[in-house]
């Protein structure tokens, strides 16, 4: 296994992808690629500075650490919603594409099978699949919701770089089998679930914010993917349990 290398992790996932038929899924995948590519071009991310893993209903980009994270955050909050709006306005209401997006960072290594491994990578996937992020998208009218990791929030967002307002993010707790973890979701905090307003408060929840959720599934089990740069990823993903 190679030494771990620091990367910015950018993940996109299509809401309710599994409920679409094969023709719709193929179409949405093409639209997703267009949105992701245009987003990274707008953030001045050169193709040589990124590697892509295709997971069917989602795309993961690993971006060189020299790329500006503030520029990525600003682009995801401004350009990406505009790109999605332009795509969706040409579709029927039932074909509309909505995205969950996670921006994180961490170390990844290449194993003997040319697969990418690392707990930071697993952590980002867990945030993408988390209930707080799903709920945030369901309870807003927009076409996307952005979640940033604690490291991205503390290192970049809370300092308010040009075009980014820290007060527009709310803190959430995500319960994983490794224990509770904190992240930050852009937009108004969603209404708490009924089970969160009755009974004993969740000790993992950071005060009144949304928290105490659980990500279903044991361990991830999808390997491979189409990559830029001629490399292949092996990485884990959780069971969806039919939640799409």
N, C-alpha and C positions, 0 to 999 in steps of 0.2 A: 504494500500500500504506500502511496506517495504521502509526502508531508501535507497536512491540511493547508489550504489556501483561503484567505479571506475573500468573500464575495458578497455583493448585494444581491438579495434574493427577491425576485418579483414574480408573483403568482396571480393568474387570472382563472376564474372558474365561472362557467355559464350556469345560471340558475335554472332549475327544472329541466335540465338537458335530457334526462332519462325519460321524460314524459313525451318527448317528440318522436315522430317516426323517422325512419332512416334518411329520407330525403331532406327533412328539416334539419336533422343533425348534421348532415354533410354541408348544407348551406350555412348553418351557424358556425361551423368550424372555419369555413372560408372567411366569414365576416370577422370572427375572432382573430384570425391571423392578420387581417387587414388592420384592425384596431390596435393590436399589439405592436405591429411593425411601425405604424404611423406614430404611435405614442413614443416609441424609442427614438425614432427619427426626430420628433419634436423636442425630445430631451437631449439631443446631440449625442446619442449613444451609437458609436460606430459598430457595424456588423462584426468587426474583428474583436470587439470588446464584450461579446455576449455569446452564451451557449444556450440552446433551447432544448427542453424536453417536452414532448407532446404526450399528454395523458388522455387524449380523446375528448373529454368534456372540458379540459383545462390545459393551460400552457404555463410552463415554468421557465423563467429566464434567469440565468446566473450571470451577473454583470461584474466586470472588473471593478475593483475597489477604487480605482482612480477616477471613475465617472462621478460627477457631482450628484450627491444624494438630494440636496435642496432642489436642484433642477428637476430631478425625478419626481419629488413630492409635488412641486408646483405643477408640473405637466399632468400628473395623475388627477389633480384637482381641477384643472382648467381645460386642457386639450382633450383628454380622454372622454370626459362627459360630452363635449361638443362632437367628437368623432362618433360616439355611440348614438347621439341624437340624430345626426345626419344619416346614419345607417338605418335607424329604427323608423324614421319618418317615411321611409320608402317601403316599409313592411306593413302587412296587416297586423292588427292589434294582437292576435294570437301568436304571431311569429316574432314578436318583440324580444330582443336579447337583452338580458340584464346580467350584470357581472358582480361577483365578489372579488376584491383585489386585496392582496397582502403584500406589503413591502417590509422586508426584514433584512438582517445581515448575519453573517457568521462564517465559520470555517467549514470547508468541505474537502474531502480527500477522494482520490481515485483508488479503487481497490484492484485486486488482481483480475477481475472480470471487466475492467474498464467502467465500472459503475461508480456513481457519486454517492458517498455516504457521509453521515454526520448528524449529530443530534440537533444542530441548529437548523438543518434542512428539514428534519422531521418536525421540529417545533413550528416552522413556517407552514407546513402542510396541515398541522393540527389547527392552527389559527384559521386557515382557509376553510376548514370543515366545521368550525365551531358554531355553536348555537347563537352566541351574541352577534356574530357577523351575519348569519342567516336571518335572524330576527330584525336586525337593522335594515337589511335590504327589503324585507317584506313590509316593513312599516313606513317606508318612504316612497315618494312618487318618482324619484329619479331612477336612472338606468343603471347606477352602480353604487357600491359602497366601498370605501377604502379603509383598511385596517393597517396600522403600523405597529411594529413590535415596540416593546419598552425601550430597547436600545436606540431605535430610530427616533422615537419620540424624545427621549432625554438628550440625545446627541444632536438632533437637528430641529425637530418640530417645535419644541418648547422655547427655542430661541427666536422664533418668529422670523425666519428668512423672508425676503421679499416675496409677496404673493401667498404666504402661508400664515394662517391665524391659529395659534395654539388653542384659543378658546372654542374653536369649532370642533375640537376633538373631545370625546368623553372616554373615561377610563373604564375598562371592563375586566372581569376575571374569568378565565377559561379553566375549567377543571379537566385535567388530563390524568392519565394513570401514573405519570411521573410527579403529579401534584399540581396545585393551582399555579397559573401563570398570568401575568398582567399584559394587556395590550391596550391600544388606543384606537377608537373607531371615529371616523369623521362623520359629523352630522349630529342631530338631536338624539339623545339617549332614547331607545325604544321603551315602550310600556313593559313593565315586568310581567312575566308569566304568572298565571294564577298560583302555581305551586310555590312561587317565590314570595308571595304576599301573605301566605298562611303558614303557620307552624313556626318552628325555630329558625331564626335567621342563619344563613350559611356563613360559617366562620371564615370561609375563603373569600367572601365578598368584600371589596374595599369600600365599606360604608354603604351609602344609599344607591350606588351605581349598580347596573345590571351585572350579575355574576352567578357563580354557583352552577354553571352548566356542565354537561358531560358530553364528550365526543364518543359516539358509539364505535364499537369495533375493537379488535385486539391489536393487530399489527397490520401494516400495509403489505400488499403482495403483488404490485404491478411492476414489471421491469421493462427496460428498454425505452425506445422513443426515437423520434426523428430529431436530429441535432444539427445546428450550425457548427462548423468546425470539425466535422468528421468524428465526433466522439459519441459514445452511447452511455446513457444513464441507467443505473439500477437504483431505484429508491422505493420507499414504502408508501402505502396509502391506506386509509381506514376504509372499512366496509361502510357503504352508504345506507344500508338497511332500508332501501326503498324510499329514502326521504326525498328523492327528486320526484 
